[in-house]
């Protein structure tokens, strides 16, 4: 068996857990920010299209 008197494996595991969960949180936050930006751009383009159609009736 492996002897771990100082708890180095526990410290390593906790550090790795913290790094991975931080990376996942940052990735999710960036993804949500990007999606909200795309939604705002889509709404702006729809509004611009509607305004153009109102100005130039066929």
C-alpha positions, 0 to 999 in steps of 0.5 A: 500500500501507499503511505501518505503521512503528510497528506500530499495526495489529498492536497493534490486532489483538492488543488486539482478539484479547485482548478477543474471546477474553476475552469468549468465555471469560467467556461460556462460564464463565457459561454453564457455571455457569448450567447446573450451577445448573439441574442442581442445582435439577433434582436437588433438585426430583426428590429433593423429589418422591420424598420427597413421594411416599413420604410420601403414598402413593396 
